[in-house]
């Protein structure tokens, strides 16, 4: 039982640190993009790519990734978003407010794209929850000794 009370919170703490680090990384990456991508332009959703995947139990899942087209640095750029969702957030032909980096025009973010912010918050929240479980178990363990 004593070993369990050491390993259990340790595993929760490790998972908490990993999830929190991922969440903070996603959030800070978005903030860096917002600082670097200062030129506003109009982008157009030219496609919504569907990606189908299967897990080890052959369960099928699909995600939708918008493809944005915009004019920057004297050329037309078309890029698929790195963030997809279980249902399309954008429709083909939709115009979006897009910000790009003047030093690296293929680096951009879409003002209305909410998924990256949500994803960062979810990972951070799960991480903090796991860390809280680890701390509570440790506190209870020491109070019972």
DSSP file (Angstrom, degrees, kcal/mol; ACC not computed):
  #  RESIDUE AA STRUCTURE BP1 BP2  ACC     N-H-->O    O-->H-N    N-H-->O    O-->H-N    TCO  KAPPA ALPHA  PHI   PSI    X-CA   Y-CA   Z-CA
    1    1 A X     >        0   0    0      0, 0.0     4,-1.9     0, 0.0     5,-0.1   0.000 360.0 360.0 360.0 -38.1    0.0    0.0    0.0
    2    2 A X  T  4  +     0   0    0      1,-0.2     4,-0.5     2,-0.2     5,-0.1   0.899 360.0  50.4 -62.4 -41.7    2.9    2.4    0.8
    3    3 A X  T >> S+     0   0    0      1,-0.2     4,-2.9     2,-0.2     3,-1.0   0.891 107.8  53.9 -63.7 -39.7    4.4    1.9   -2.6
    4    4 A X  H 3> S+     0   0    0      1,-0.3     4,-2.8     2,-0.2     5,-0.3   0.900 103.5  55.6 -60.7 -41.4    1.0    2.6   -4.2
    5    5 A X  H 3< S+     0   0    0     -4,-1.9    -1,-0.3     1,-0.2     4,-0.2   0.599 114.1  41.6 -71.1  -9.6    0.8    5.9   -2.4
    6    6 A X  H <> S+     0   0    0     -3,-1.0     4,-1.2    -4,-0.5    -2,-0.2   0.809 119.1  41.1 -97.1 -46.4    4.2    6.9   -3.8
    7    7 A X  H  X S+     0   0    0     -4,-2.9     4,-2.6     2,-0.2     5,-0.2   0.913 108.7  59.5 -70.9 -43.7    3.7    5.7   -7.4
    8    8 A X  H  X S+     0   0    0     -4,-2.8     4,-2.1    -5,-0.3     5,-0.2   0.933 110.7  38.7 -55.4 -54.5    0.1    6.8   -7.9
    9    9 A X  H  > S+     0   0    0     -5,-0.3     4,-2.7    -4,-0.2    -1,-0.2   0.843 113.3  58.7 -67.5 -28.7    0.7   10.5   -7.3
   10   10 A X  H  X S+     0   0    0     -4,-1.2     4,-2.3     2,-0.2    -2,-0.2   0.915 107.1  45.8 -63.5 -42.6    3.9   10.3   -9.2
   11   11 A X  H  X S+     0   0    0     -4,-2.6     4,-2.6     2,-0.2     5,-0.2   0.929 114.1  48.3 -65.9 -45.1    2.2    9.1  -12.3
   12   12 A X  H  X S+     0   0    0     -4,-2.1     4,-2.4    -5,-0.2    -2,-0.2   0.900 112.2  49.7 -62.1 -40.1   -0.6   11.8  -12.0
   13   13 A X  H  X S+     0   0    0     -4,-2.7     4,-2.7     2,-0.2    -1,-0.2   0.916 110.7  49.4 -65.5 -42.6    2.1   14.4  -11.5
   14   14 A X  H  X S+     0   0    0     -4,-2.3     4,-2.4     2,-0.2    -2,-0.2   0.937 113.2  45.9 -62.1 -47.2    4.0   13.3  -14.5
   15   15 A X  H  X S+     0   0    0     -4,-2.6     4,-2.7     1,-0.2     5,-0.2   0.903 112.9  52.3 -61.4 -40.8    0.9   13.3  -16.7
   16   16 A X  H  X S+     0   0    0     -4,-2.4     4,-2.5    -5,-0.2    -2,-0.2   0.908 109.4  47.9 -62.4 -43.2    0.0   16.7  -15.3
   17   17 A X  H  X S+     0   0    0     -4,-2.7     4,-2.5     2,-0.2    -1,-0.2   0.921 113.3  48.4 -64.2 -43.4    3.4   18.2  -16.1
   18   18 A X  H  X S+     0   0    0     -4,-2.4     4,-2.3     2,-0.2    -2,-0.2   0.948 114.7  43.9 -63.0 -49.6    3.3   16.8  -19.6
   19   19 A X  H  X S+     0   0    0     -4,-2.7     4,-2.6     1,-0.2    -2,-0.2   0.905 114.5  49.6 -63.8 -41.8   -0.2   18.0  -20.3
   20   20 A X  H  X S+     0   0    0     -4,-2.5     4,-2.8    -5,-0.2     5,-0.2   0.915 110.6  50.5 -63.7 -41.9    0.5   21.4  -18.8
   21   21 A X  H  X S+     0   0    0     -4,-2.5     4,-2.4    -5,-0.2    -2,-0.2   0.909 111.4  47.9 -62.5 -42.3    3.7   21.8  -20.8
   22   22 A X  H  X S+     0   0    0     -4,-2.3     4,-2.6     2,-0.2    -2,-0.2   0.935 113.4  47.9 -63.5 -45.7    1.8   20.9  -24.0
   23   23 A X  H  X S+     0   0    0     -4,-2.6     4,-2.3     1,-0.2    -2,-0.2   0.915 113.4  46.4 -61.5 -44.4   -1.0   23.4  -23.2
   24   24 A X  H  X S+     0   0    0     -4,-2.8     4,-2.9     2,-0.2     5,-0.2   0.885 112.1  52.7 -65.9 -38.0    1.4   26.2  -22.3
   25   25 A X  H  X S+     0   0    0     -4,-2.4     4,-2.3    -5,-0.2    -2,-0.2   0.927 110.1  46.5 -62.7 -45.6    3.4   25.4  -25.5
   26   26 A X  H  X S+     0   0    0     -4,-2.6     4,-2.0     2,-0.2    -2,-0.2   0.925 115.5  46.8 -62.1 -44.7    0.3   25.7  -27.7
   27   27 A X  H  X S+     0   0    0     -4,-2.3     4,-2.1     1,-0.2    -2,-0.2   0.915 113.9  46.2 -65.7 -44.1   -0.7   28.9  -26.0
   28   28 A X  H  X S+     0   0    0     -4,-2.9     4,-2.5     2,-0.2    -1,-0.2   0.858 110.1  54.6 -69.8 -33.3    2.7   30.5  -26.2
   29   29 A X  H  X S+     0   0    0     -4,-2.3     4,-2.2    -5,-0.2    -1,-0.2   0.925 109.3  48.0 -62.9 -43.6    3.1   29.5  -29.8
   30   30 A X  H  X S+     0   0    0     -4,-2.0     4,-2.3     2,-0.2    -2,-0.2   0.909 111.7  49.7 -62.7 -42.4   -0.2   31.2  -30.7
   31   31 A X  H  X S+     0   0    0     -4,-2.1     4,-1.7     2,-0.2    -2,-0.2   0.892 109.5  51.4 -65.3 -39.3    0.9   34.3  -28.8
   32   32 A X  H  X S+     0   0    0     -4,-2.5     4,-2.5     2,-0.2     5,-0.3   0.912 109.7  50.4 -62.1 -42.1    4.2   34.4  -30.6
   33   33 A X  H  X S+     0   0    0     -4,-2.2     4,-3.3     1,-0.2    -2,-0.2   0.917 108.1  52.4 -61.4 -42.4    2.4   34.1  -33.9
   34   34 A X  H  < S+     0   0    0     -4,-2.3    -1,-0.2     1,-0.2    -2,-0.2   0.832 112.6  45.8 -64.2 -31.1    0.1   37.0  -32.9
   35   35 A X  H  < S+     0   0    0     -4,-1.7    -2,-0.2    -5,-0.1    -1,-0.2   0.875 120.6  37.4 -76.5 -39.0    3.2   39.1  -32.1
   36   36 A X  H  < S+     0   0    0     -4,-2.5     2,-1.3     1,-0.2    66,-0.6   0.846 103.5  71.2 -82.4 -36.2    5.1   38.2  -35.3
   37   37 A X  E  <  +A  101   0A   0     -4,-3.3    64,-0.3    -5,-0.3    -1,-0.2  -0.668  55.9 146.5 -88.5  93.6    2.2   38.2  -37.7
   38   38 A X  E     +     0   0A   0     -2,-1.3     2,-0.6    62,-0.5    -1,-0.2   0.555  38.5  89.1-108.7 -12.0    1.4   41.8  -38.0
   39   39 A X  E     -A  100   0A   0     61,-1.9    61,-2.4    -3,-0.2     2,-0.4  -0.804  64.3-149.7 -96.9 123.3    0.2   42.3  -41.5
   40   40 A X  E     +A   99   0A   0     -2,-0.6     2,-0.3    59,-0.2    59,-0.2  -0.719  25.4 159.2 -92.3 136.8   -3.6   41.8  -42.0
   41   41 A X  E     -A   98   0A   0     57,-2.9    57,-2.7    -2,-0.4     2,-0.6  -0.930  42.9 -98.6-144.9 169.5   -4.9   40.5  -45.3
   42   42 A X  E     -A   97   0A   0     -2,-0.3    29,-0.5    55,-0.2     2,-0.3  -0.827  39.5-170.0 -94.9 128.2   -8.0   38.9  -46.6
   43   43 A X  E     -A   96   0A   0     53,-2.9    53,-2.6    -2,-0.6     2,-0.4  -0.765   9.6-145.2-111.7 161.5   -7.8   35.1  -46.9
   44   44 A X  E     -AB  95  69A   0     25,-2.5    25,-2.4    -2,-0.3     2,-0.8  -0.983  17.6-125.5-127.6 138.5  -10.2   32.7  -48.6
   45   45 A X  E     + B   0  68A   0     49,-2.7    48,-3.5    -2,-0.4    23,-0.2  -0.747  32.3 173.9 -80.2 112.6  -11.0   29.1  -47.6
   46   46 A X  E     -     0   0A   0     21,-2.4     2,-0.3    -2,-0.8    -1,-0.2   0.603  62.6  -0.4 -98.6 -13.5  -10.3   27.2  -50.8
   47   47 A X  E     - B   0  67A   0     20,-1.1    20,-3.0    44,-0.1     2,-0.4  -0.976  51.5-141.9-164.1 158.7  -10.8   23.7  -49.5
   48   48 A X  E     - B   0  66A   0     -2,-0.3    18,-0.3    18,-0.2     2,-0.2  -0.895  30.8-148.3-127.9 101.0  -11.7   21.8  -46.3
   49   49 A X  E     - B   0  65A   0     16,-2.7    16,-3.0    -2,-0.4     2,-0.5  -0.496   3.6-146.4 -76.3 133.7   -9.5   18.7  -46.3
   50   50 A X  E     - B   0  64A   0     -2,-0.2     2,-0.5    14,-0.2    14,-0.2  -0.881  12.0-167.3-101.9 126.4  -11.0   15.6  -44.7
   51   51 A X  E     - B   0  63A   0     12,-2.9    12,-2.3    -2,-0.5     2,-0.4  -0.965   2.3-163.7-116.3 123.5   -8.5   13.3  -43.0
   52   52 A X  E     + B   0  62A   0     -2,-0.5     2,-0.3    10,-0.2    10,-0.2  -0.881  12.9 174.6-106.9 136.5   -9.7    9.8  -41.9
   53   53 A X  E     - B   0  61A   0      8,-2.9     8,-2.6    -2,-0.4     2,-0.4  -0.951  18.3-148.2-138.5 160.2   -7.7    7.8  -39.4
   54   54 A X  E     - B   0  60A   0     -2,-0.3     6,-0.2     6,-0.2     2,-0.1  -0.983  12.1-142.7-128.8 138.4   -8.2    4.5  -37.6
   55   55 A X    >   -     0   0    0      4,-1.7     3,-2.1    -2,-0.4     6,-0.0  -0.262  44.0 -83.6 -88.4-176.0   -7.0    3.5  -34.2
   56   56 A X  T 3  S+     0   0    0      1,-0.3    -1,-0.1     2,-0.1    -2,-0.0   0.711 131.0  53.9 -64.3 -19.9   -5.6    0.1  -33.1
   57   57 A X  T 3  S-     0   0    0      2,-0.1    -1,-0.3     0, 0.0     3,-0.1   0.231 119.1-110.4 -96.5  13.0   -9.2   -1.2  -32.6
   58   58 A X    <   +     0   0    0     -3,-2.1     2,-0.4     1,-0.2    -2,-0.1   0.712  64.0 155.5  65.5  23.7  -10.2   -0.1  -36.1
   59   59 A X        -     0   0    0      1,-0.0    -4,-1.7     2,-0.0     2,-0.3  -0.698  37.6-134.3 -80.7 131.6  -12.4    2.7  -34.9
   60   60 A X  E     +B   54   0A   0     -2,-0.4     2,-0.3    -6,-0.2    -6,-0.2  -0.662  28.5 172.1 -90.4 137.3  -12.7    5.3  -37.6
   61   61 A X  E     -B   53   0A   0     -8,-2.6    -8,-2.9    -2,-0.3     2,-0.4  -0.983  11.4-159.7-138.7 154.0  -12.4    9.0  -36.9
   62   62 A X  E     -B   52   0A   0     -2,-0.3     2,-0.3   -10,-0.2   -10,-0.2  -0.973   3.6-167.5-135.2 150.9  -12.2   12.0  -39.2
   63   63 A X  E     -B   51   0A   0    -12,-2.3   -12,-2.9    -2,-0.4     2,-0.5  -0.967  15.2-137.2-135.4 151.3  -11.0   15.6  -38.9
   64   64 A X  E     -BC  50  85A   0     21,-2.9    21,-1.7    -2,-0.3     2,-0.5  -0.942  15.3-169.7-115.5 126.1  -11.5   18.6  -41.1
   65   65 A X  E     -B   49   0A   0    -16,-3.0   -16,-2.7    -2,-0.5    19,-0.2  -0.960  18.1-135.2-118.1 117.7   -8.6   21.0  -41.9
   66   66 A X  E     -B   48   0A   0     -2,-0.5    15,-3.1    17,-0.5     2,-0.5  -0.438  10.8-145.4 -71.0 145.2   -9.3   24.3  -43.7
   67   67 A X  E     -BD  47  80A   0    -20,-3.0   -21,-2.4    13,-0.3   -20,-1.1  -0.963  17.5-158.2-111.5 120.8   -7.0   25.3  -46.5
   68   68 A X  E     -BD  45  79A   0     11,-3.1    11,-2.9    -2,-0.5     2,-0.4  -0.778   8.3-163.5-104.1 142.8   -6.4   29.1  -46.7
   69   69 A X  E     +BD  44  78A   0    -25,-2.4   -25,-2.5    -2,-0.3     2,-0.3  -0.989  21.2 156.1-122.8 133.2   -5.3   31.1  -49.7
   70   70 A X  E     - D   0  77A   0      7,-2.7     7,-3.5    -2,-0.4     2,-0.5  -0.983  40.5-114.7-153.0 160.6   -4.0   34.6  -49.3
   71   71 A X  E     + D   0  76A   0    -29,-0.5     2,-0.3    -2,-0.3     5,-0.2  -0.875  46.5 149.4-102.0 124.3   -1.8   37.1  -51.1
   72   72 A X  E >   + D   0  75A   0      3,-2.8     3,-1.6    -2,-0.5    -2,-0.1  -0.986  57.6   8.3-155.1 142.4    1.5   38.1  -49.3
   73   73 A X  T 3  S-     0   0    0     -2,-0.3     3,-0.1     1,-0.3    -1,-0.0   0.804 128.8 -55.5  59.3  31.0    5.0   39.1  -50.2
   74   74 A X  T 3  S+     0   0    0      1,-0.2     2,-0.3     0, 0.0    -1,-0.3   0.605 121.0  82.5  79.9  12.0    4.1   39.5  -53.9
   75   75 A X  E <  S-D   72   0A   0     -3,-1.6    -3,-2.8    -5,-0.0     2,-0.4  -0.976  79.9-107.1-145.7 160.3    2.7   36.0  -54.3
   76   76 A X  E     -D   71   0A   0     -2,-0.3     2,-0.4    -5,-0.2    -5,-0.2  -0.740  36.2-163.7 -86.4 130.5   -0.3   33.8  -53.7
   77   77 A X  E     -D   70   0A   0     -7,-3.5    -7,-2.7    -2,-0.4     2,-0.4  -0.943   9.4-171.6-120.0 137.7    0.1   31.4  -50.8
   78   78 A X  E     +D   69   0A   0     -2,-0.4     2,-0.4    -9,-0.2    -9,-0.2  -0.991  15.1 167.1-130.2 123.4   -2.1   28.4  -50.1
   79   79 A X  E     -D   68   0A   0    -11,-2.9   -11,-3.1    -2,-0.4     2,-0.4  -0.996  32.2-129.8-141.4 142.4   -1.7   26.5  -46.9
   80   80 A X  E     -D   67   0A   0     -2,-0.4   -13,-0.3   -13,-0.3   -14,-0.1  -0.735  37.2-112.4 -86.1 136.7   -3.6   23.9  -44.9
   81   81 A X        -     0   0    0    -15,-3.1    -1,-0.1    -2,-0.4    28,-0.0  -0.338  10.6-138.3 -64.8 147.4   -4.2   24.7  -41.3
   82   82 A X  S    S+     0   0    0      1,-0.1     2,-0.6   -17,-0.0    -1,-0.1   0.588  87.3  75.1 -79.6 -10.5   -2.3   22.5  -38.7
   83   83 A X        +     0   0    0    -17,-0.1   -17,-0.5     2,-0.0     2,-0.3  -0.909  59.9 171.2-111.6 121.9   -5.5   22.5  -36.6
   84   84 A X        -     0   0    0     -2,-0.6     2,-0.3   -19,-0.2   -19,-0.2  -0.807  12.3-155.5-121.0 165.1   -8.5   20.4  -37.6
   85   85 A X  B     -C   64   0A   0    -21,-1.7   -21,-2.9    -2,-0.3     4,-0.1  -0.869  35.6-100.4-136.7 170.4  -11.7   19.5  -35.9
   86   86 A X  S    S+     0   0    0     -2,-0.3     2,-0.3   -23,-0.2   -24,-0.1   0.656 112.7  24.2 -66.0 -16.8  -14.3   16.8  -35.8
   87   87 A X  S    S-     0   0    0    -23,-0.2   -23,-0.2   -24,-0.0     2,-0.1  -0.983 102.9 -86.8-143.7 153.0  -16.5   19.1  -37.9
   88   88 A X        -     0   0    0     -2,-0.3   -23,-0.1     1,-0.2    -2,-0.1  -0.355  28.0-169.4 -64.3 133.9  -15.6   21.9  -40.3
   89   89 A X  S    S+     0   0    0    -25,-0.2     2,-0.3    -2,-0.1    -1,-0.2   0.699  75.4  38.4 -90.4 -24.2  -15.2   25.3  -38.7
   90   90 A X  S    S-     0   0    0      4,-0.0     2,-0.3    23,-0.0    -1,-0.0  -0.848  74.2-137.2-124.9 159.4  -15.0   27.1  -42.1
   91   91 A X    >   -     0   0    0     -2,-0.3     3,-2.1    -3,-0.1   -46,-0.3  -0.883  35.6 -92.4-116.6 151.4  -16.7   26.6  -45.4
   92   92 A X  T 3  S+     0   0    0     -2,-0.3   -46,-0.2     1,-0.3     3,-0.1  -0.374 114.0  24.1 -61.2 133.4  -15.2   26.8  -48.9
   93   93 A X  T 3  S+     0   0    0    -48,-3.5    -1,-0.3     1,-0.3     2,-0.1   0.206  88.7 135.7  94.3 -14.1  -15.4   30.3  -50.3
   94   94 A X    <   -     0   0    0     -3,-2.1   -49,-2.7   -49,-0.2     2,-0.3  -0.429  49.9-136.0 -67.6 138.3  -15.6   31.9  -46.8
   95   95 A X  E     -A   44   0A   0    -51,-0.2     2,-0.3    -2,-0.1   -51,-0.2  -0.770  24.0-171.4 -95.3 144.9  -13.4   35.0  -46.4
   96   96 A X  E     -A   43   0A   0    -53,-2.6   -53,-2.9    -2,-0.3     2,-0.7  -0.928  30.5-112.9-133.4 154.6  -11.3   35.3  -43.2
   97   97 A X  E     -A   42   0A   0     -2,-0.3    14,-2.5   -55,-0.2    15,-0.4  -0.821  44.6-175.3 -86.9 119.2   -9.2   37.9  -41.6
   98   98 A X  E     -AE  41 110A   0    -57,-2.7   -57,-2.9    -2,-0.7     2,-0.4  -0.941  16.3-157.0-124.6 138.2   -5.7   36.5  -41.8
   99   99 A X  E     -AE  40 109A   0     10,-2.7    10,-2.1    -2,-0.4     2,-0.3  -0.947  14.7-172.8-115.2 134.0   -2.5   37.9  -40.3
  100  100 A X  E     -AE  39 108A   0    -61,-2.4   -61,-1.9    -2,-0.4   -62,-0.5  -0.879  29.7-106.3-126.9 161.0    0.9   36.9  -41.7
  101  101 A X  E     -A   37   0A   0      6,-2.2     3,-0.5     3,-0.7     6,-0.3  -0.718  20.3-148.6 -83.6 122.0    4.6   37.5  -40.7
  102  102 A X  S    S+     0   0    0    -66,-0.6     3,-0.3    -2,-0.5    -1,-0.1   0.768  99.5  49.1 -64.3 -23.5    6.3   40.0  -43.0
  103  103 A X  S    S+     0   0    0      1,-0.3     2,-0.3   -67,-0.2    -1,-0.2   0.722 127.6  22.3 -86.2 -22.8    9.6   38.2  -42.6
  104  104 A X  S >  S-     0   0    0     -3,-0.5     3,-2.4     3,-0.2    -3,-0.7  -0.733  71.8-170.3-145.0  88.3    8.2   34.7  -43.3
  105  105 A X  T 3  S+     0   0    0     -3,-0.3    -3,-0.1     1,-0.3    -1,-0.1   0.630  81.6  64.2 -65.3 -15.0    5.0   35.1  -45.3
  106  106 A X  T 3  S+     0   0    0     -6,-0.1     2,-0.6     2,-0.0    -1,-0.3   0.488  84.5  87.9 -86.4  -0.5    4.0   31.4  -44.9
  107  107 A X    <   +     0   0    0     -3,-2.4    -6,-2.2    -6,-0.3     2,-0.3  -0.872  62.3 140.4 -94.5 123.9    3.6   31.9  -41.2
  108  108 A X  E     -E  100   0A   0     -2,-0.6     2,-0.3    -8,-0.2    -8,-0.2  -0.931  37.3-152.0-151.9 169.5    0.1   33.0  -40.4
  109  109 A X  E     -E   99   0A   0    -10,-2.1   -10,-2.7    -2,-0.3     2,-0.5  -0.976  21.5-126.4-146.9 155.0   -2.9   32.8  -38.1
  110  110 A X  E >   -E   98   0A   0     -2,-0.3     3,-1.5   -12,-0.2   -12,-0.2  -0.881  13.5-141.6-103.8 127.6   -6.6   33.3  -38.7
  111  111 A X  T 3  S+     0   0    0    -14,-2.5    -1,-0.1    -2,-0.5   -13,-0.1   0.834 100.7  43.9 -58.4 -35.5   -8.3   35.8  -36.4
  112  112 A X  T 3  S+     0   0    0    -15,-0.4     2,-0.9    -3,-0.0    -1,-0.3   0.397  81.0 113.3 -93.3   4.0  -11.5   33.7  -36.2
  113  113 A X    <   +     0   0    0     -3,-1.5     4,-0.3     1,-0.2     3,-0.1  -0.665  35.5 170.8 -81.5 106.8   -9.8   30.3  -35.7
  114  114 A X     >  +     0   0    0     -2,-0.9     4,-2.3     1,-0.2     3,-0.2   0.651  54.8  84.2 -91.7 -17.7  -10.8   29.4  -32.1
  115  115 A X  H  > S+     0   0    0      1,-0.2     4,-3.1     2,-0.2     5,-0.2   0.883  86.4  53.1 -60.7 -43.5   -9.5   25.8  -32.0
  116  116 A X  H  > S+     0   0    0      1,-0.2     4,-2.2     2,-0.2    -1,-0.2   0.912 112.1  46.2 -59.3 -40.5   -5.9   26.5  -31.1
  117  117 A X  H  > S+     0   0    0     -4,-0.3     4,-2.1    -3,-0.2    -1,-0.2   0.931 114.6  47.3 -65.0 -44.8   -6.9   28.6  -28.1
  118  118 A X  H  X S+     0   0    0     -4,-2.3     4,-2.5     1,-0.2    -2,-0.2   0.912 110.9  51.7 -62.3 -43.4   -9.4   26.0  -27.0
  119  119 A X  H  X S+     0   0    0     -4,-3.1     4,-2.5     1,-0.2     5,-0.2   0.910 109.4  50.0 -61.6 -43.4   -6.9   23.2  -27.4
  120  120 A X  H  X S+     0   0    0     -4,-2.2     4,-2.2    -5,-0.2    -1,-0.2   0.906 112.3  47.8 -61.2 -42.0   -4.3   25.1  -25.3
  121  121 A X  H  X S+     0   0    0     -4,-2.1     4,-2.7     2,-0.2    -2,-0.2   0.890 110.9  51.0 -67.3 -39.3   -6.8   25.6  -22.6
  122  122 A X  H  X S+     0   0    0     -4,-2.5     4,-2.7     2,-0.2     5,-0.3   0.953 112.4  45.2 -64.1 -49.7   -8.0   22.0  -22.6
  123  123 A X  H  X S+     0   0    0     -4,-2.5     4,-2.4     1,-0.2    -2,-0.2   0.924 115.6  47.2 -60.9 -44.2   -4.4   20.6  -22.3
  124  124 A X  H  X S+     0   0    0     -4,-2.2     4,-2.6    -5,-0.2    -1,-0.2   0.920 112.8  49.6 -63.8 -43.0   -3.5   23.1  -19.6
  125  125 A X  H  X S+     0   0    0     -4,-2.7     4,-2.3     2,-0.2    -2,-0.2   0.916 112.0  46.8 -62.7 -44.4   -6.7   22.4  -17.7
  126  126 A X  H  X S+     0   0    0     -4,-2.7     4,-2.5     2,-0.2    -1,-0.2   0.904 112.7  51.4 -63.8 -40.4   -6.3   18.7  -17.8
  127  127 A X  H  X S+     0   0    0     -4,-2.4     4,-2.3    -5,-0.3    -2,-0.2   0.922 110.7  46.7 -62.5 -44.7   -2.6   19.1  -16.7
  128  128 A X  H  X S+     0   0    0     -4,-2.6     4,-2.3     2,-0.2    -1,-0.2   0.886 111.2  52.7 -65.5 -38.8   -3.6   21.3  -13.7
  129  129 A X  H  X S+     0   0    0     -4,-2.3     4,-2.3     2,-0.2    -2,-0.2   0.937 110.1  47.8 -60.9 -46.8   -6.3   18.8  -12.7
  130  130 A X  H  X S+     0   0    0     -4,-2.5     4,-2.1     1,-0.2    -2,-0.2   0.900 111.8  49.9 -62.6 -41.2   -3.8   15.9  -12.8
  131  131 A X  H  X S+     0   0    0     -4,-2.3     4,-2.4     1,-0.2    -1,-0.2   0.888 109.3  52.3 -64.0 -38.0   -1.3   17.9  -10.7
  132  132 A X  H  X S+     0   0    0     -4,-2.3     4,-2.7     2,-0.2    -2,-0.2   0.904 107.5  51.4 -64.6 -41.0   -4.1   18.7   -8.2
  133  133 A X  H  X S+     0   0    0     -4,-2.3     4,-2.5     2,-0.2     5,-0.2   0.928 110.5  49.5 -60.0 -44.7   -4.9   15.0   -7.9
  134  134 A X  H  X S+     0   0    0     -4,-2.1     4,-2.2     1,-0.2    -2,-0.2   0.920 112.7  46.5 -61.3 -44.9   -1.3   14.2   -7.2
  135  135 A X  H  X S+     0   0    0     -4,-2.4     4,-2.7     2,-0.2    -2,-0.2   0.914 111.9  50.7 -65.4 -43.0   -1.0   17.0   -4.6
  136  136 A X  H  X S+     0   0    0     -4,-2.7     4,-2.7     1,-0.2     5,-0.2   0.921 110.9  48.7 -62.1 -44.0   -4.2   15.9   -2.9
  137  137 A X  H  X S+     0   0    0     -4,-2.5     4,-2.4     1,-0.2    -1,-0.2   0.913 113.0  48.0 -63.1 -41.7   -3.1   12.3   -2.7
  138  138 A X  H  X S+     0   0    0     -4,-2.2     4,-2.4    -5,-0.2    -2,-0.2   0.912 112.2  48.6 -64.9 -42.2    0.2   13.3   -1.2
  139  139 A X  H  X S+     0   0    0     -4,-2.7     4,-2.2     2,-0.2    -2,-0.2   0.932 113.1  47.1 -63.4 -45.9   -1.4   15.6    1.3
  140  140 A X  H  X S+     0   0    0     -4,-2.7     4,-1.7     1,-0.2    -1,-0.2   0.905 110.9  53.4 -61.6 -41.3   -3.8   12.9    2.4
  141  141 A X  H  X S+     0   0    0     -4,-2.4     4,-0.7    -5,-0.2    -2,-0.2   0.926 111.6  44.2 -59.7 -46.1   -0.9   10.4    2.6
  142  142 A X  H  < S+     0   0    0     -4,-2.4     3,-0.3     1,-0.2    -1,-0.2   0.823 111.2  53.8 -72.3 -29.7    1.1   12.7    4.9
  143  143 A X  H  < S+     0   0    0     -4,-2.2    -1,-0.2     1,-0.2    -2,-0.2   0.809 108.0  51.3 -71.8 -28.0   -1.9   13.5    7.1
  144  144 A X  H  <        0   0    0     -4,-1.7    -1,-0.2     1,-0.2    -2,-0.2   0.617 360.0 360.0 -83.2 -12.5   -2.6    9.8    7.6
  145  145 A X     <        0   0    0     -4,-0.7    -1,-0.2    -3,-0.3    -2,-0.1   0.474 360.0 360.0 -77.7 360.0    1.0    9.1    8.7
